Amino acid sequence: MKVKGEARERIIQTAAYLFQLQGYHATGLNQIIKESGSPRGSVYYHFPNGKEELAIEAVKYTGEYIEKQIKESMAKSLDPVKAIQHFISVTANQFNDPEHIEGIPVGLLASETALISEPLRCTCVEVFKNWADIFADKLMQYGYEKEEAEELGMTINSMIEGGIMFSLAHKDKEPLLRISNQIPYILRKKG
């Protein structure tokens, strides 16, 4: 039974990587099968509804991966500014080796498929919300009211996602670092 789980995981990881590298529409099931080293039947066995189902699982996989990174960063400091800046720094440092960036396909898949796949769009929304909620939880621990923390969590997550897109376009981590520099101003307590 463990082998089946490993094969499924390998297919999902390969799909996530290929969706990130070349997009949803440019990635075919045949390429995923070949790159994952899986027999053709195993892809259809694990994902009987095809590419859309596989993309949903790839988004969930990536969502969990990034969620773990965000939680680890939030645990690095009691100060939410430092914790959020740590996460942005970890993300930005991936741009030192752009060929091996992990965890980017959620934003790319959302922009590419939002108008053509409602299930995939909803999965992306759920993943984005989970990430924003982690930031909001950190802010509430620091004393922000729930509503303000949720708004700031969504804003911070949106800034990071936008910074990732800018960094990808520029092939440079500088846009993310600039966002990191703005975190103290965004989280300035109203007095």
C-alpha positions, -999 to +999 in steps of 0.1 A: +000+000+000+029+024+007+042+020-028+008+032-042+011+063-020+047+069-030+037+067-067+009+091-062+031+115-043+058+114-071+032+121-097+018+151-077+053+165-071+062+162-108+030+178-119+035+207-094+071+212-107+060+211-144+030+234-138+054+259-122+080+256-149+057+258-180+022+264-169-010+244-168-018+244-205+017+237-217+020+206-194+004+174-207-003+142-189+022+124-211+050+146-200+040+142-163+039+104-168+074+104-184+090+129-160+076+111-129+087+077-142+052+063-136+034+038-158+006+054-178-020+034-159-009+047-125-017+083-134-052+074-145-056+051-115-047+078-090-064+107-110-093+092-129-107+126-137-075+136-155-054+167-155-077+190-136-079+166-107-041+163-107-037+201-108-060+204-078-039+179-059-007+197-070-021+230-056-030+213-023+004+197-021+021+231-028-003+248-004+007+224+024+044+229+016+042+267+018+019+265+048+046+246+066+072+272+057+050+301+068+044+283+102+081+277+107+088+314+100+060+325+123+076+304+151+110+322+146+101+353+164+074+366+187+075+399+167+052+394+137+073+419+116+105+398+121+086+365+115+069+377+083+102+392+071+119+359+078+093+341+055+098+367+028+136+363+030+133+325+027+110+329-003+133+356-019+164+334-014+149+309-038+155+334-066+193+328-061+186+296-081+155+303-102+155+269-118+147+252-085+121+275-070+095+256-050+059+265-041+051+290-069+025+272-090-005+283-069-004+319-082+005+308-117-022+282-119-048+306-104-041+333-130-040+307-158-071+287-149-095+309-128-119+315-157-119+279-170-120+256-140-142+264-110-129+235-089-093+245-095-101+282-088-118+273-055-088+252-045-064+281-051-087+304-031-087+280-002-049+277-003-045+315-004-069+319+025-050+293+046-018+312+041-034+345+049-049+330+081-015+320+094-004+356+091-036+368+107-032+343+136+003+356+142-010+392+143-038+383+167-012+367+191+005+401+190-027+420+199-044+429+167-082+425+166-095+396+145-110+417+117-079+439+113-056+409+116-075+390+088-074+421+066-037+425+071-031+388+066-048+389+032-029+421+023+005+406+033-002+374+014-013+394-016+019+415-015+040+384-013+022+367-042+026+399-062+063+401-052+068+366-064+053+375-098+076+406-101+106+385-089+098+358-115+095+385-143+127+402-133+145+369-124+156+388-093+147+386-056+147+424-052+109+429-055+104+405-026+131+423-005+114+456-011+081+442+001+099+428+032+111+464+039+075+476+039+062+452+065+071+474+095+051+503+080+021+481+072+020+466+107+025+499+125+000+499+154-026+526+153-021+548+182 
